[in-house]
Amino acid sequence: MSRRELSEQEVGILKLIQVHYGSHNNEDGVMFSDRDDAVIWVKDEKGSMPLLANLTNLASWRTDGTIPTEEELLRVWLRVEIT
């Protein structure tokens, strides 16, 4: 399957994942679904995979306001504990 470039918004979501889960979550780990969605199995520092993130959907929902804030994106969708 061919790879496409990530959109600017998808890269932004990936960067948030890297900040909170580690830089080892990089573009090399991104896969593309049959619908051309960019997805990544997010791994924590211990190597556990706490979630699968669909970068395409998250970027779209953040852009159109479905996910209204970065805090909601982090807390609800990426399961980051915000203190």
C-alpha positions in Angstrom: 0.0 0.0 0.0 1.4 3.4 -0.9 2.0 6.0 1.7 0.9 9.6 1.4 2.2 12.7 3.2 0.5 13.5 6.5 -1.6 16.7 6.5 -0.4 19.6 8.6 -3.3 18.8 11.0 -2.4 15.1 11.2 1.2 16.1 12.0 -0.1 18.4 14.7 -2.0 15.5 16.4 1.1 13.2 16.0 3.2 15.9 17.7 0.8 16.0 20.7 1.1 12.3 20.9 4.9 12.5 20.9 4.9 15.1 23.7 2.7 13.0 26.0 3.6 9.5 25.0 7.1 9.8 23.7 9.0 10.6 20.5 9.2 7.0 19.5 5.6 7.5 18.3 6.7 8.9 14.9 5.7 8.8 11.3 7.4 5.5 10.8 4.6 4.0 13.0 1.8 5.5 11.0 -0.2 3.1 8.9 -2.9 3.9 6.3 -6.3 2.2 6.3 -8.2 1.1 3.2 -10.0 4.5 3.4 -6.6 6.3 3.5 -6.9 7.3 7.1 -3.6 7.8 8.9 -3.6 5.7 12.1 -1.0 4.9 14.8 -0.8 2.4 17.7 0.3 4.8 20.4 2.9 3.3 22.7 3.9 4.6 26.1 7.4 4.7 27.4 7.1 1.1 28.7 6.1 -0.2 25.3 2.4 -0.8 26.2 -0.1 0.2 23.6 -2.8 2.2 25.4 -4.7 3.3 22.3 -5.1 3.4 18.6 -5.3 6.9 17.3 -6.9 7.8 14.0 -4.9 10.9 13.1 -7.2 11.7 10.2 -10.4 11.7 12.2 -8.9 13.5 15.2 -7.4 16.2 12.9 -10.7 16.6 11.1 -12.8 16.8 14.3 -10.4 19.3 15.9 -10.5 21.5 12.7 -14.3 21.5 12.4 -14.9 22.1 16.1 -16.3 18.6 17.0 -13.4 18.5 19.4 -13.6 22.1 20.6 -10.4 22.3 22.7 -6.9 20.8 22.9 -7.7 19.9 26.5 -10.6 17.7 25.4 -8.5 16.2 22.6 -5.9 15.2 25.2 -8.1 14.2 28.0 -11.0 12.4 26.2 -9.5 11.2 22.9 -5.9 10.6 23.7 -6.4 9.6 27.3 -3.8 12.0 28.7 -4.1 12.8 32.4 -4.1 16.5 32.7 -3.1 17.8 36.2 
